[in-house]
Amino acid sequence: MGQIRSDDEIISAPAPQSRGGLFYGWWVLAAAGGLGFLGFGALIPGFLVFATPIKGELGISSAQFAFVVGAAWAVGNVASLAAGWLADRYGGRRLILVGGLLCCVGFGAVAGAKAYWQLMLLYSGVAAIGRGIGVVPNLMTVVNQWFVRRKALTMTLLNTAFAGGAAIMVPLLAYCEGQFGWRAVILWTGGFVAILTALATLVIRSRPEDIGLLPDGERPAGDSAGRAPGRRIEPTYSESDFTLRRAVATPAFWLMTAAVTLRIAAADALVINQIPMLVWKGIPEEQAAYYLSATFLTIIPLRFGMGLAAMVVPSRWLLLGGMTVGAVGTATFIGWSGYPAAAMFVVSIAATEGIATLGWLAVSEYFGRRSFGSLVGIMTVSFGVGSLAAPVAAGWVFDQTGDYGPALIASAAMQLASGVCYLLARRPAVSPG
């Protein structure tokens, strides 16, 4: 049987060297964070700012637009299943390049969409598959390979970069759309992020072992302090690095899968419909996009603070607290109106999304780095069902009744149930097998 080669051997490039004693993993984190900041922010939540002009020009309803976004996230999530297995086995660098460029091509081509089916094909098909392969969650998979002792810090920084990109790109794209039109802005954005993707893959390497290092900058046993890294070594795993088979046999994995499915179903129903929900509560439409940006701005310190808090407080208790705050905020939003309701809605979504890093951090801490991509891929397929159904159901109910109340009640219930599942998910015992 031939030896399995990583994508870093297949993509020929000089082996990067650590400079000035700085572990190369920090360069990988910076490149992944930069791509996540601009790529994720522009291509995923940034697309929501084009809802009104796209619906008006293509003549589609709120439910139809929500289906476009929900289907895109669901299709991308299914693609993540295969991408996670490939990343665990062969490395994630090539996937970032191929998937990222495919995502950008599909996104940019939306600029030429003249009909609903074209919007579905390009954004919910081509761009979504590319996103699932190369952007999220593959960037997390790569960063998870590089750090063990600093895992909480680095995963927090990466996920905070995602939120920061959304906070910056949403108002920027909203402004540009008003100045130049949605078609031009979508085309330019796709091209710019494609260039950024190519540049990021020049820096990113899939695993530290691919350049002769170990996670956190440790050197292999017997390696002299003066030897420069560069020669690939075989990855080594400990008992705490679960195989895929062992991990899926634990109750903790399925409780966390249920928790993340409920959390993201609720979050997607709220985020995708946030602008029309705020308009429903009396907020002028031109201001609603800025509340969406404010939501992601609020998420930034929450994700960072929660990541640091997880170093001293069990993450499952923090997850329960965040989801409970989210549920209370959603329930309160139902009974309020105007700007107080908008502020409470920001708090609700920010609390739900602010603890997102902790969920993925728990997967990494419970099961290690051996099968992280595959496990996240399975979980992503599960919550992909919710990310498709919940936003569409919320939009459909509003189209039929003119009332988002039932969707908000369901979202609050899912937020609370998610927190309970997170609390019940305990770290599994390490056992041979």
N, C-alpha and C positions, 0 to 999 in steps of 0.2 A: 504494500500500500504506500502510495506517495506521501511525502510529508506535507502537512497542511501549511500553507504559507499565508502570512497576514497580508492585508492590503498594503501595508507600508513597505513590504518587499516587492509587491507587484507594481506599485507606483514608484518608479525610480526617482530618488531625490537624495541629495547628500544627507547623511545622518546629522541631525542637529546636535549641537553641543551646548551644555550649560555654560553660561558666561558669568564670571564674577562670583561663582559659588551659588548662583540662583538655580534652583531645581527647575528643570525644563517643564514640569507639570504646570507651573504658574503661567508659562507662555501658552500652553494648551488651554488653560482656563481662560486666559485673556482673549484668545482667539474665539473660543466657543461662546464666551460671554458677549463679545462684540457682535458676533453673528446672531446670537439670540436676541440681543438688544434691538438691533435694527431689523433683522429678518423676521423674527417672530412678531415684533411690535407692528411692523408695516403690513405683513401678509396675512396675519390672522385677526387680532382685534382691530387693526387698522382698516380692514375691509368693511367693518360695520358702519363707518362714517359715510359710505357710499350708498347706504340703504335707500334713502329718500330719492336721490336722482335716478338710481337704477330702477326702483319700483315705478317711478313716474314715467321714465322713458320706455321701459319694456312692458309697462301695463300689468304688473303683477301685484298680488296682495301681500299683506303682512305675513300670512301663513306660508305663502310660496317663497318669500325671501328667507324666512326662518328655516324653511326646508333646505334651501340652497346651502346655508351656513351649517345647519345641523348635519346634512348629508356629507358636506366636506369634512367635517370633523370626524364623522363616523367612518368614512372611507379612509381617511388618513390613519385613524386608529387601527383599522383592520390591516392596513399596510405595515403598521408598526409591529405586528406579530411576527411576520417574516423578517422584518428588518432587525428586530431584537435578537432573533436566533442567529442571523448572519453576523451581527455585530459581536455577539459572544464568541462565535466560532472563528471568524476571519478578521474581525476588527471593524471599527466604525468609520474610518477616514474616507474610504472610497464611497461609502453610503452617503456621507455628508456632501461630497462633491456631486455625485450623480443625482441624488434625491433633491438636494438644494437647487441645482440648476433646473431640474424638471419642474419643481414648484414655481420657480421664477418665470419659466416659460409659460406655464399654464396661467399664472396670475397676470402676466403682461398681456397675454392674448385675450383676456377678458375685455380689454379696451376695444376690441373689434366685435364684441357680441351684439347681435341684432335681435335675438329671440331668446326665450326662456330656456329652451333646450341647449342652446349654445352656452349660456351661463352655467347650466348644470354640468355640461361636458367639460368645460375649461376649468372652472373653479372647484366644483364638487368632485371632478374626476382627475384631470391631469395635475392640477396644483395640489390637490389633497393627497394624492398618492406620493408625490414628491415630498410634501411636508412630512408624511408619516415615515418615509424612508430616511430622510436626511436631516430634518430639523428637530422636531420634538417627537419622541423622547430620546433620539439618538445622541444629541449633545450631552444629555445627562449620563447616558451609558458610557461615553468616552471619558468624561470627567471622573465618573465613579471608578474607572480603572486606575487612575493616576494617584488617588489619595485614599488612605485608610484612617490614619490617626487624625488627619485634618478634614475628614469627610463632612462633618457638620458645617464647618466654615465654608468649604468650597462649594458644596451643594447649595448652601444658602446664598452665596454670592452669585452663582449661576442663575438660580431661580429669581433672585432679586433683579438681575439684569433683564430677564424676560419682562417682568412687571415694569421696570424702568423704561424699556423700549416702548411698551404700550402707552405709558403715560406721556411720552414725548411725541410718538408718532401719531397718535389719535388726533390731538389738536393741530399738529402740523399738516397732516393730510386733509383735515377738515378745512383749514385755511387755504391750502393749495387748491382743493376742489372748488372752492368759491371763486378763486382767481382764474383758474385755467380749465375747469371742467373735469369731470370724473374720468373720462376716457384718457386724457393726456396724463393725468397724475398716476393712474394705474399702470400705464405703459412705462413711464419713467421709473416708477418705483420698482417694477419687476426687473428692469435692466440694471438699476443701481445695486439691488440686492444680489443679482447674479454675479456681478463683479466682486462684491464683498465675499460671496461664497467661495469663489475661486481663490481669492487671496487668503481666506481663513484656512483652507486645506493645505496651503503651503507651510503652515505652521503646525497644524494639528497632527499628532500621531496617536494611533489607537490605544497603545499600551506602553507603559514605561519599559517593559521587557523588549519591545521592538527596537529600542536604542541602547540596550544593555544596562538599564536601571531597574530598580524596584519601586513600588509605591512609596510616596513621601520622600523620595530621594535617597533611599537606602541603597547601598552597594551590595552586589552579590558576594556571598561568602568567598574569601580568598582573593578578592579583587584589591589591588593595591590602590592607595589613596591617590596616586598620581596618574592612574590610567584613565584616559578619556573614554567616555561612553561612546557607543556607536554600533557595536556588534550585538545582534539580536540574541537573546537568551529565551529559554522556554519559560512561560508563566508557571508560577508555583502557587498552590492554594492550600489553605489550612482547613481544619475541620469545621470552622465557622463559615466557610464558603460552601454553601449548600449546592448540591447538584439540582438540576431542574426537577428531577423525579422526587427527591427528598423534600424540596420546598413545597411542591403542590400537594404533598401528602399531609401537610400541617394545617390545623384549623386556623392558625394565625394568617396564613396566606389568603384563605377564602374570606375571612372576616375583613381583612384589609381590602380585598377586591370588592366586597359588598360596600364597604365604607366609601371607597373612592368613586364607585359607580353612583351612589346616592349623592355624594358631594358634587360631582361634576354635572350630573343631570340637573340638580337644583341650580348650580352656578350658571350653566349654559342657558337654562330657561330664563334666568334673570339678565345675564349679560347680553345675549343676542336680542332680547326684547327690551333692554334698558331704555333706549331712546324713546320708543313708542309708549312704554309704561310711564315715563316721566311726562310726556306730552299728555297722556291720559290723566295725570295728576295736576295738570295746569301749568307745566313748565314750557315756555316757548321752545319750539323745535330747534332754533338756532343756538339756544343755550344748552340743550340736552347733551350734545356731543361733548361739551366741556365738563359736564358732570361725569360722563364716561371716563374722560381723562383724569378727573379728580379721584375717581375710584382707583385707578391704577397708581396714581401718585400716593394714595393712602396705603396701598398694598406694599409699596417699597419698604418703608420703615417697619411695617408689620412682619414681612417675610424675614427681614434681617434680624429684627429683635427676637422673633420666635426661634430662628435658627440658633441664635446665641443662648436663648433660654433653654433650648433642648440639651445644652451641655450640662445643665444642672438639674433640670426637671424632666421626668419621664415624658416622652413626646405624646404618649396616648392621652395624658391628662390635658396637655396643651391643645391637642386636636379636639377633645371633647369641649373644652372651653371656647375655642374659636367657632365651632359649629353651633354651639348653644347661643352665642352672641349673634351669629348670622340668622338663626331661626327667630330670635326675638326681634331683630331688626326688620326682617321680612314681614312678620306678623304686625308690627307697629306701622309699617308703611301702608298696609291695607287701610287703616283707619284714618290716616293723615292725608293732607293735601298740600299743594304748593311747595315752597322752598323747604319747610321743615320735613316734609315727606321725602324730598329729594336728598336731603342731608342724611336722613335715616337709611335711605336706600343705599347710599354710598357706604355707610357703615356696615350694612348687612353683607353686601357683595365683597367688600374689602376683608371682612372677617372670614368669610368662606374661602376666599382665594389667598388670604394672607398666611394661612396655615398649610398651603399646598406643599411647600417644601418639606414640611415635617412628615407628610405621608410618604413621599418618595425616600426621604432619609430613613424612615423606619424600615422600608423594604431593604435598603442597602445594609442597615445595621443588623437586621434580623437574619438575612440570608447571604450577605457578603457580595463579592464581585464576580464570582464565577458565572452565574446565570442571571445577573441583574437585567440584562437586556431582554432575555426571553420572558422573565417574570413580569416585567413592566409591559412587554408586548401583550401577554395574556390579559393583564389587567386593563390595558388600553382597549382591547377588543370589547371587553365587558362594558366599560363605561362609554364606549362608542355607541352602544344601543341607546343608553340614556341620553347621550348628547344629541342624538338624532330625534328621539321621540319627544322629549320634554319641551324643547323650544317650539317645535311644530305644533304640539298640543296647545301650548300657551297662545300662540298666534292664531290658531284655528278657533279657540274658545272666544278670543276677542273679536275676531271677524264675525262670529255668529251672534255674540251677545253684547259687544261693546264694553265688556267688563273683564279685567284681568284678575279679579278677586279670587276665583276658584284656582287659577294657576299659582297665585301667590300663596294660598293656603297649602297647596300640595308641595310647593317648594320649601316652605317652612317645616313641614313634616319630614321631608327628605333630609333637610339639614340636621334636624335633631336626631333622626335615626342613624345618620352617618356618624355623628359624634359618639353614639352608643356603641356602634360596631368598632370604631377605632379604640374605644376604651377596653373592649373585651378582647382585642387582639394582643396577646402577650408574646414576648420573645420565645420562640420554640427552643426546646432543649437540643443541644448538639449531641448527635449520636452517630456512630459509624454507619456507613451505607451509602 
